[in-house]
Amino acid sequence: MTYVPPPPMKFAGGSSVIVPRVRFRTFHGISVNEPSSQYVKIKHEASPKLDDSLLTVGVNDKLTTGYPLAADTGIIPVDETTKHLLADLKQKPHLSRDGGKGGYLNGQKLFLFCDTGAYTPAFPGKPGDFLGFVSGSVAVDKGGKGTNSEPLVLEDGVGQWSDDAGRMRGMSPLTAGEQSYNQAMQGKGQRYAIWPESSIVPFNHTHALLYGAIVYDNVNRATKKTVFTYTGTTLLTITAPVASGPRADRLVEKLFTQEEVEWGTIGAFRSYGASGQGGNDGRVYVLGKASGGLLIGRVDADKIEDRGSYTYWNGQDWTSDMQPRSSTAYFIKGSYMDGDLIYSPIHLTFIFIYLTPWADSIFFYRYLKSDKAIRPSTDGSYDFAENLVKYEWSEEQMLYKAPNVPDGKYIYAGGAHQGYYDNEDLSNGGRMTLLSWTVSTGKEPGEVESEYSHVTAHVEWE
């Protein structure tokens, strides 16, 4: 795999935090899906048949924890054993995508989606016919349109298609229990999904992490009422670039349980060690929602799969005792729907960019009010992310208000994409930040406009 070095960070001078302020805001528009023209024509393996006692409505943890990963799930690899199986799709499927985040990984800008419906080609006045529905799809930015303030073009990889009609398979591998349940309950309204509700977290030069929410979706076919139930968190590593399109590997079936704080699903942060940016040492910090703010935990980078190795901030110290959902040991107070924690080298502090639950379609930001400039260690002698629990945060400030939101609708799945603008990106010491969100259109998913729109804009900082 080719390694593409990221741009070196450019730091501001001085010994004090520079207060972040916004200079310009620019709307891009609705992203365009551009599926690949080929797929991998493999023979699909049948999932094991579940006992009828397991095919009931409601969460069953054993379907996640009691089965190995399904053989025929996740991205199909394109390598020496499969490249001769590449074949042309017979049509360009129409896609309707909902939710999700993204981020930069090894030279590629990735966009992950919670749910994606695939349809036959749609035309004005003639919606496409439903082909299939999948959680956790992934696309790659094509052509860097956002750098010209244009709507993004998102390309899906060849390893993400199940057949020549354009039915999709999710990037996130399912267990055999989850996969078999989904197939057996298909058409009845129940399924398990892995949702990328947070941005990806850079881990090393060629991999990123994603703390994925395992969600049980129960749709009443008669009333169309939908209930989503969080059932726990899994941990994925994402690899890019690869010939099939970005690939995810599921490290554990379930890392955190349904009763615990949803650690990592709103976001995480990578703090590198002595080997520097892109190395394998250092720590990973995980954020967790509570009623009055966000909690925080952390783990050494070489122990991310071991839930017993995580420690948690209790308001005074780091301890092995996991904080409960009722904890008030917030590292940042407030109510948050989505959020991204970014270190800004030009402001010499951390910035938290977020949406609130108040359905106002506004991105806000706050910055860490350190009494001195915060800089990463160059030799691993200290962990600069420890400052997150040492200082207060600024008051809430408006970052961007989304335009063109249909009446009665609001934006959600708001993300700040670290690395999109390369050396001009805020996370690398530049002044640009790409924002993305989802909005319901009020249309049917098979129509040209789709049921959901993925929309982007950018802000330029002072």
N, C-alpha and C positions, 0 to 999 in steps of 0.2 A: 504494500500500500504506500502510495506517495504521501509524504508529509509536506504540507504547505505552511511554512512559518507564519504566524500572525504578525501584524505590524508591531514594532516595538512601542511600548507606552511612552507618551510624551507628557512630562510632568510640569506643572506650574512651578515657578520659583517661590521662595519665601517660606516663612515658618508658621503661617496662619491659614486657617480655612478661608477659602474664597466663596462668598455667598453665591449659590447658583441662582441665576435669573434667566428668563427666556427672552430671546431676541426676536425670532420669527416663528410662525406656525404655518405649515403648508399642507393642504389636503391633496391626496393622490387620487383616490377613487376606489372602485371595486376591483378586486383582483380577478384575473382571468385564468381558468384552468386549462392546461394544455397536456393532456395525457400522452404518454409515449405511444408509438405506432406498433410496438411489438409486445409480445408476452412470452412466457416460458411454457411450452406445451408439455407438461408432465402428467403422469398418471397419478391422480389423487388417491391418497390412502383413506380408507374408511375409518371413522372414529368408532371406538367401542360402544356397544349398545348398553345403555344404562338400565338398571332395574326400574320398573314402573314406580316403585316407592320413592325414587329420586326425582321423578318428573312431576313435581308438584309446584304450585305457585308459592314463592317466598324464598328467602335467602337460605342456602344450605352451605355452610362453610366447608364441608367435606369435599364439595365439588372443586374447590380451589386447593385445599391443603392435602387432600387424600389421593391425588392423582399426579402422575408425571406430566411434563409438558407434552402437548399433542404433537404427533409426528408431522401432520400436515397443517401447520399454522405458521404465521409470520411470513416474512419476505422470502420468496424463492431465490436462492443464490444463482448467480450466473458465473460459472467457472468452467474448467475443462470438462467436467462431467455433464454439464447442462447446456453449454452455449450452442451445441448443435440442435437443441430443441427450440431455439428462438423461432417464432412464427409471427405473422402479421395479424393484428387485430382486424376484424372484419368491419369495424365501425369505430368512430371516435365517441366514447360514451360521454353523456352529459352528467355532471357531478353537482350535487348539492351538499355543501360542507358546513358543519356546525362546530363552533367552539375551537379550543386549542390554542397553542402558543408556538414557540420556535426558538431559533438561535443560530449562532455561527459555530461550525465545526469543520476544521481542517480544510478551509478554502470554500466551503459550501454554506449557503444560507438556507436553513431548513425551516419548514412550516408544518407543524403537526396539528391534526384535527381530531376532536373527540369523536364525532360521528360523520360518516359520509354515505350518502345514497347515490347509487349508480343507476343511470337511466339510458335508454336508447337515445340517439340524437334528438334534440329539441329544436323546434322551429316556431316562429311567431304563429300563434293560433293553433299549434299542434304540439302539445307537450310530449315529452319522451315517456316511454313505458318503463315501469319499474323493473330493474334487474336484480338488485340486492342491496344490502345494508351492512356496513361494517364499522367497527370502532377502531380508532388509532391509525388513521392513514397518514401518509407523509408525502410532501412534495418539496421540490428544490426550486429556489428562485432562479429564473432564467433571464439572462440579459441585464440584470441589475437596473431594471426600469425605475426603481425607487430612487436611484441616485439622480435621476432627471425629473423627479417629482411626478412621475407617471404611475398609473396602476401597475401592480406587479403581475408578472406572468409566472405561473407555478406549474412545474412539470413533474408528473408522476413517473416513477421508475418502472422498468419492464418486469421487475420481480414482484410487483404489487397486484398483478392481474391473475384471476383464477382461470379464465377461459378467453376465447377469442371474441366474445360478446362484450367484454369489459366489466364483468363482475369483479369486485375487488376483494382482496384479503387484507386483513389488518397487519400493520407493522409489528404490533405487540403480540408475542406468542401467548396463546391461551393454554391452560392445562387441558388434559383429555376430558376431565369432568366438565369444565366450563364449555369446551367445544361441543361435546356430545349433547349437553343440555341445550345449548343454543340451536343445534340442528334439529333436535327432537321437538322443541317448543316453537320452531319457526312457524310464523303465521298465527300463533296464539297470543303473542304480545310480551313474552318474557325472554330475557337474555342477560348474560354477563358481558361486561365491557371493561376495557382498560382505557381510561381517559387521560390524555396529557393536559392536565389543567394548569400546569406551570411551565415556564420556559425551561429549556434544557440547560444543564449545568456543565460547563467545560470540566473535564476530568483530567485528561492528559493530552498529548499532541493529537491523537487520532480517535479519541473516544469522549463521549459526553454521558452524563447520567440523567435519568428521569425517574422521579418518584411518582409512579402512576397510580391513580385512584382506581380501585376495583369497584365497579358500580353494578348494581342489580337494577335492571330497567323493567318495570311492570306497566304495560299499557292495557287499559280496558278498551277492547275493540269496539264496544258498543258506544261508550261515551267519549272515547279518545282521551280520557284522563290518564296522565302519565305520572308515575311515582318513581323517582330515582332514589336508591338507597346506597349510601356508602358502605362497603363491606370490608374495607381494609386497604392497605397500600402495598404495592409491589415495587421492585427496584429493577430498572432496565439500564443496560448500557447500549449506547447508540454508536454505530460505526459508520464513518463516511470519509471520503467517497468510495463507493464500491459499485461494480458494474450493474448490479440489480437495482440500484437506488439505496438510500440509507437503510441500514439493517438494525434491528433491535434484538438484544438477547436478554432474556428474563433471568436474573441472577437468583431470585428466590420466588417461591410461589406467593408468599405473603410475608411482609416484613413487620408491618404494624396492623393491629386488629381493629375491628369495627367499633369497639368500645373505647379505643384510645384516641388521643389527639391525632388529627390527620397530618402527621409529620411529613413535610416535604411537598405536599400536594399544592400548596400555594406558592412554594418556591424554596430555593436553596442557594447557597453561595459557596464558591470554592476559594479556599485560602491555601496558596502553595507554600511549600517548605524550602529547604536549602537548595534543592535542585532547580528552583525558579519556575517561572510560568511554563506550564505544559509538562511539568515533572509528575512523578507518581507519589510524592510524599506530601506532607501538610495535612490539612483537615477539610472536611465538608461540613458546612453548617446547614441545618434544616429548620425551616420556619413552620409554625403550627398555629392554626386559628383557635382563638378562644373568644368568649363573648365580648370582652372589652379591649382586646388587643391581640398581638401576636406573641407567642412563646418562641423559644429558640433552643435548639439542641445542637450537638456536634459529635463528630466521630473522626478518628484517624483515617486517612485515605485508604490505608490497606486493610481496613476492617469494616467497610461499608455494608457488607452482607450480614454482619453479626449484630443483631439488635441489642445484645447484652453489652456491646462496646460503646454504645451511644451514651453521652452524658447530657444533662439538661440544666439550664439556668433556673435557679429557684428564687432569684431576686437578690441573692447574696453571694452565691458560689455555684460552681459546676458540680453536679452530683449525679450518681448513677440512678437515682430515683426519678423515674419518668414523671413529669408533671401531668396531672389529670386535666380533663377539659374544664374543670371548675377553677383551675389555677389563675391567680392574678399576677404571676411573676412575669409580666409583659416586658419585652425589651423595647416595644413600641406600642403605645396605646392607640385605640381607635377602632373603627369598624371597616373591614376590608372585604371586598369580593374577590379581586385579583390583585397581584402585586409582583413587582420585580425589584430586587435589591441590587444596586449597581455601585461599584466604586468608581469615582470620577477623578482621574489624575489631574485634570485642569482645575478642579475645585478642592482637591486634597481632602476629600471626605466622602462619605457614603450618601447616596440619594435613593430614596424609596419612591417608586412611581406606582400608582395604584388607581383602581376604581373602587368606589364605595358601594354598599348594597342599596343605595337610595334611588337607583334608576334615573339618575340625572344626566347620564351620557357624558360625564366629565372625567378626564384624567386629572389627578392631583399629584403633587409631590411634596416630600419633606426631606430635609437633609440633617445629618448628624452634627450637632453643635459642639464639636470638640474644641477645647481651649488651645489646641495647637494643630498644625498640619498633620494629617495621617498619611503615611507612606508605607508601602509594603517593605518587608525586610528583604535585603539582597543576599543574606547569608543564612536565613532560617533561624536567626537568633531570637526572633519574637514573632508572634502571630498577630498581624495588624487587624484581623477581624475581631479580636477580643475587645476592641474599642466599641463595638456595637452595644455592649452592655454597660459601658462606663459613662456614657453621656446622654443628655436629653436630646430629643428631636425638635426641629423647628415646628412652627405652626403650619397647618395645611395651606398650600398655595395652589391655585389653578394652573395646570399645565396646558390642557387642550380640551376644548369642547367640540364634540363630534357634530358635524353638520349633516343635513339631509336625512335625519332620522325620521322614519314614517310616524305619523300621528299614533299615539298610544303604544309606541315601541320604545326600546332603550337598548343601548349597546351593552355587551358583556364579553367575557373572554378577552379582556384588554391586556395587551402585552407590550413591553418595551424590549425590542430585539437588540441584544448586545452584539456588536460586531458587524452589523449590516453595512455600515459605511466605511469599513476597513480602517485606514489610518485617520479618517475624519470622524470616526465613531466616538461618542462620548466615553465608552469603556476603554478606548485606546489613547485617550488624551485629545480627541477631536471635540467638535461641538455639535454633532448631529446625533439624533436618536429617532429610530423608526418606531412608530406606534402602530399597532394593529388591533382590530376588534371584529366582533361578529354582531350583526343586527338582523332581526327577522324582517322579511320583506312583506309578509302578508300574502305572498303568492304560493302556488302549489310547487312542491319540489321538482316536478318534472317540467315546469315551464322554463323558458329561456332565462328569466330573471332568477330562478331558483327560490326556494323557501328561505334561504339564508344567504347573506352576502358577507364575504371576507373583505374588510376595508382597511386601507392604510393611510397614514399621514406622517409627517416628520416635524420635529421641533429643532430649532437651532438655539443653542445656549450662548449666553454672554461669556 
